[in-house]
Amino acid sequence: MTTPADGLPASATDNGSAVIRVLSYNIRSMRDDNAALARVIRACEPDLVLIQEAPRFFRWRKAAARLAAATDLVVLSGGATAAGPMLLCSLRATVERTEDVLLPLTPGLHRRGFATAVVRIGGVRIGVLSAHLSLQTDERYEQAGALLDRLAGMGVEHAIAGGDLNERPGGRSFRRLAGALQDCHQVAPWGGEFTSTPGDPHQRIDAVFATRGVQVLGCGVPLGLADPDDLLAATDHLPVLAALRIPTPTR
């Protein structure tokens, strides 16, 4: 396994396990500098991209396809059919199944959903979920529980979830997720901590989580990888990049 100059391990397959790079990113419906957005994603060299606020309206599939083409990735699932979350993947991933999940709608609030998939990378099966939780406290807490239930029902030993939580680590929804899963930045801090806002980073409201048994090699905002000007221009959040070692399933 190689470790580039930025200190985060590169993608690799070794001794039956897979080292993968997972990027979680709120892209604000691609309303900002899309060339900068593509450069940020490419600089992180991800195997999986967990997107929030993907385009959801007029010709949204074409916009998603343009982003995938510009980043040398493919659209895995989600978009408007998941109310915003979307998954992209590299050709390293073999897709086993996908499912877009719409969560219960609270009148007067924005519809939320999950983009989910089960993929195989380097011979290991991985559950993947992208989420964008509610701005409303009680609904957000229920959605955090639904996220955990969805991961548990995927039928895989190892799973990864990431997204815009609209809440800091001290909040009860964040704590609900971190109590059941590994908060990857907390386990192995790397790069920057705060994800909002790019011009004045002061809070961590975006995160990548992994089930127990996944080895977290490093996780944080990729300040040393992406161009600072691109991070400012791409969208109104900073991305979270994690390097994870996924072991072969236990027998």
Residue pairs with C-beta under 8 A, 6 or more apart in sequence:
1 9
1 10
1 12
1 14
1 19
2 9
2 10
2 12
3 9
3 10
4 10
6 222
6 224
6 225
7 190
7 218
7 224
8 21
8 190
8 191
8 217
8 218
8 222
8 225
8 241
8 243
9 19
9 217
9 218
9 243
10 19
10 21
10 45
10 243
11 19
11 20
11 21
11 45
11 47
11 92
12 18
12 19
12 122
13 19
13 121
13 122
13 123
16 123
16 124
16 247
16 248
17 122
17 124
17 245
17 246
17 247
17 248
18 121
18 122
18 123
18 124
18 126
18 245
18 246
19 217
19 243
19 244
19 245
19 246
20 47
20 48
20 92
20 121
20 122
20 126
20 243
20 244
20 246
21 44
21 45
21 46
21 47
21 48
21 241
21 242
21 243
21 244
22 46
22 47
22 48
22 49
22 50
22 160
22 162
22 208
22 241
22 242
22 243
22 244
23 41
23 44
23 46
23 48
23 49
23 50
23 239
23 240
23 241
23 242
24 49
24 50
24 51
24 52
24 130
24 162
24 163
24 164
24 206
24 207
24 208
24 239
24 240
24 242
25 40
25 41
25 49
25 50
25 51
25 52
25 206
25 235
25 237
25 239
25 240
26 51
26 52
26 53
26 132
26 163
26 164
26 206
26 235
26 236
26 237
27 37
27 51
27 52
27 53
27 54
27 67
27 234
27 235
27 237
28 53
28 235
28 236
28 237
29 53
29 54
29 55
29 56
30 37
30 54
30 55
30 63
30 67
32 233
32 234
32 235
32 236
33 230
33 233
33 234
34 66
34 67
34 70
35 70
36 227
36 229
36 230
36 231
36 233
36 234
37 67
37 230
37 234
37 235
38 67
38 70
38 71
39 226
39 227
39 230
39 234
40 222
40 226
40 227
40 230
40 231
40 234
40 239
41 49
41 67
41 71
41 73
41 239
42 70
42 71
42 72
43 222
43 225
43 226
43 227
43 230
44 222
44 225
44 226
44 239
44 241
46 73
46 88
46 90
46 241
47 89
47 90
47 92
47 93
47 121
48 76
48 87
48 88
48 89
48 90
48 93
48 119
48 128
48 160
49 71
49 73
49 87
49 88
49 89
50 85
50 87
50 115
50 128
50 129
50 130
50 160
50 161
50 162
50 163
50 208
51 78
51 85
51 86
51 87
51 88
51 115
51 130
52 84
52 85
52 86
52 130
52 131
52 132
52 163
52 164
53 84
53 132
53 164
54 60
54 63
54 64
54 78
54 79
54 80
54 84
54 85
54 86
55 63
55 64
55 79
55 80
56 79
56 80
56 83
56 84
57 80
60 79
60 80
61 79
61 80
64 75
64 79
64 86
65 75
67 88
68 74
68 75
68 88
71 88
72 90
73 88
73 89
73 90
74 88
74 89
74 90
74 91
75 86
75 87
75 88
76 86
76 87
76 88
76 89
76 93
76 95
76 98
76 115
76 117
76 119
76 128
77 86
77 87
77 98
77 99
77 100
77 115
77 116
77 117
78 84
78 85
78 86
78 87
78 100
78 113
78 115
78 130
79 86
79 100
79 115
81 100
81 113
82 100
82 101
82 102
82 113
82 114
82 115
82 130
83 102
83 103
83 110
83 111
83 112
83 113
84 112
84 113
84 132
85 113
85 114
85 115
85 130
85 131
85 132
85 163
86 115
86 130
87 98
87 115
87 116
87 117
87 128
87 130
89 95
89 117
89 119
92 121
92 122
93 119
93 120
93 121
94 119
94 120
94 121
95 117
95 118
95 119
96 117
96 118
96 119
96 120
96 125
97 117
97 118
98 115
98 116
98 117
98 118
99 116
99 117
100 113
100 114
100 115
100 116
101 113
101 114
101 115
101 116
101 150
102 111
102 112
102 113
103 111
103 112
103 113
103 114
103 143
103 146
105 111
106 134
106 136
106 139
109 134
109 135
109 136
109 139
110 134
110 135
112 131
112 132
112 133
112 134
112 139
112 143
114 129
114 130
114 131
114 146
114 147
114 150
115 129
115 130
116 127
116 128
116 129
116 130
116 150
116 154
117 127
117 128
118 125
118 126
118 127
118 128
118 154
118 155
118 156
119 125
119 126
119 128
120 126
121 246
122 246
123 248
124 158
124 246
124 247
124 248
124 249
125 156
125 157
125 158
125 249
126 156
126 158
126 159
126 160
126 246
127 151
127 154
127 155
127 156
127 158
127 159
127 160
128 159
128 160
128 161
129 147
129 150
129 151
129 159
129 160
129 161
129 162
129 163
130 161
130 162
130 163
131 143
131 147
131 161
131 162
131 163
131 164
131 165
132 163
132 164
132 166
133 140
133 143
133 144
133 147
133 163
133 164
133 165
133 166
133 167
133 173
134 140
134 143
134 166
135 166
137 172
137 173
140 165
140 166
140 167
140 173
141 172
141 173
141 176
143 173
144 165
144 173
144 174
144 176
144 177
145 176
147 161
147 177
148 176
148 177
148 180
148 181
151 159
151 161
151 181
151 211
157 211
157 213
157 249
157 250
158 210
158 211
158 213
158 214
158 246
158 247
158 249
159 210
159 211
160 208
160 209
160 210
160 211
160 214
160 242
160 244
161 177
161 181
161 208
161 209
161 210
162 206
162 207
162 208
162 209
162 240
162 242
163 206
163 207
164 205
164 206
164 237
165 171
165 173
165 174
165 177
165 205
165 206
165 207
166 205
167 173
167 174
167 205
168 174
168 203
168 204
168 205
169 175
169 178
169 183
169 186
169 204
169 207
174 207
177 183
177 207
177 209
178 186
178 209
181 209
181 210
181 211
181 212
182 209
182 210
182 211
182 212
182 214
182 216
183 207
183 209
184 207
184 208
184 209
184 210
184 216
184 219
184 240
184 242
184 244
185 193
185 204
185 207
185 208
185 219
185 220
185 240
185 242
187 216
187 219
188 216
188 217
188 218
188 219
189 218
189 219
189 220
190 218
190 219
190 220
190 243
191 218
191 219
191 220
191 221
191 222
191 223
191 224
191 225
191 241
192 201
192 220
192 221
192 222
192 223
192 238
193 201
193 204
193 220
193 221
194 201
194 202
194 203
194 204
194 221
194 238
195 201
195 203
195 204
195 205
195 206
195 221
195 237
195 238
195 239
195 240
196 202
196 203
196 204
196 205
196 206
196 236
196 237
196 238
197 236
197 237
198 231
198 232
198 234
198 235
198 236
198 237
198 238
199 232
201 221
201 238
206 237
206 238
206 239
206 240
207 240
208 219
208 240
208 242
210 216
210 242
210 244
213 247
213 250
214 244
214 245
214 246
214 247
215 244
215 245
215 247
216 242
216 243
216 244
217 242
217 243
217 244
217 245
218 242
218 243
219 240
219 241
219 242
219 243
220 240
220 241
221 238
221 239
221 240
221 241
222 239
222 241
223 231
225 241
226 239
231 238
231 239
